[in-house]
């Protein structure tokens, strides 16, 4: 699944059952099937959510 406004650089390979969230930027091959990616550059959803929580906490 590729959501809206996703940017994909060049001729990349994206594994089966991959989900790429809205406005993500994929800059490298996605080799692992079933992966869920968010952000720019696109990273695993678990790492993205962890980073988001840290930035929200430190931003106040």
C-alpha positions in Angstrom: 0.0 0.0 0.0 1.4 3.4 -1.0 -0.5 6.3 0.6 -0.9 9.8 -0.8 1.9 12.2 -1.6 4.6 9.5 -1.2 8.0 10.2 -2.9 10.0 7.3 -4.2 13.5 7.9 -5.5 14.6 6.3 -8.7 14.4 2.7 -9.6 13.9 1.0 -6.2 12.7 -2.4 -5.2 9.8 -2.5 -2.7 9.0 -5.8 -1.1 5.5 -7.4 -1.1 3.0 -6.3 1.6 4.8 -3.1 2.4 2.8 -0.2 3.7 4.2 3.3 3.1 2.4 6.1 5.0 1.3 9.4 3.6 4.0 12.0 2.7 6.8 9.5 3.3 10.0 9.6 1.3 11.5 6.3 0.3 15.2 6.7 -0.6 16.4 3.1 -0.6 15.2 -0.4 -1.4 12.7 -2.0 1.0 13.7 -5.7 1.2 11.7 -6.9 4.2 8.1 -8.0 3.3 5.3 -6.6 5.4 7.3 -3.6 6.6 5.4 -0.4 7.6 7.2 2.9 6.9 6.6 6.5 7.8 8.5 9.8 7.6 11.3 11.4 5.5 13.4 9.5 5.1 11.0 6.6 5.4 11.8 4.5 8.5 10.1 1.6 10.3 6.9 2.7 12.0 8.2 1.7 15.5 11.3 3.8 15.2 9.3 6.7 13.8 6.8 6.6 16.7 9.6 6.4 19.3 11.4 9.4 17.7 8.2 11.3 17.5 7.5 10.8 21.2 11.1 12.0 22.1 10.7 15.1 20.0 7.3 16.0 21.4 8.6 15.5 25.0 11.7 17.6 24.4 10.0 20.3 22.5 8.1 21.7 25.5 
